[in-house]
């Protein structure tokens, strides 16, 4: 295995949604139109078929088809990281090698979930994956305690990076302190991506190399502007002023106490407001209630005109 190295992609890496037709089949044309808009808004990298892309609702054959279509469509305009993680090691290797064959720069690989394996088994899972794909293919470990029931601490991730097993990590815990920990234990050898939506500012100022989450997939230009204010211009007052315009929306859609409305439902509705035939999330999720749509409409109406102007579709 190789020594530490960062991923080819970083910066604002929207976790893009997958659009479905009314019969829940893949709406390829509209998904591609949406992805091109995200790219035109300045996204530095992309993640497809992740949790935001509803990969858990896909059959393996369907997921492969969608990965192949979208990697081909992007055609290396930016690095693409399909979500390929499964519970089983063999299934994860199969899906990841397929993404590699399609030309993806790397993969976003969630840790084995549901049965909550011990960490020694999870480390071996990623070792086997690295052996299967070789040293040049990026592996971003998706560190998500909410979906997996456990997570790796920064000092544990340092060991995985030093062995060349992973090149990046999506830190979906949400707390900026995890970014700070990664930068302490692994300052140069791993790409640390903020993986949630409620604390990007402190995460960026703590040294995050990028932002991989759902919000950049519906407000890509806003998120790129925020990232640049924090990391390039290093203008904290301007960044706080910009974030204030998004705070009420964040407080509304993060409903983890009861998941109602679900953020997938909110995000699909926002994209409809921006002019896309986004469809609905696959069942068991569905559409927002009329009163929820009115609330989102009001939140969007209250946003600064510059935010809406950079996201509306002609």
Helices and strands as residue ranges (DSSP letters): E 11-15, H 28-40, E 45-47, G 55-57, H 60-74, E 79-83, H 89-102, E 106-110, H 119-133, E 138-143, H 145-148, H 154-162, E 168-171, H 176-185, E 191-194, H 200-205, E 210-211, G 215-217, H 220-231, H 236-244, H 247-253, H 263-273, H 290-302, H 305-309
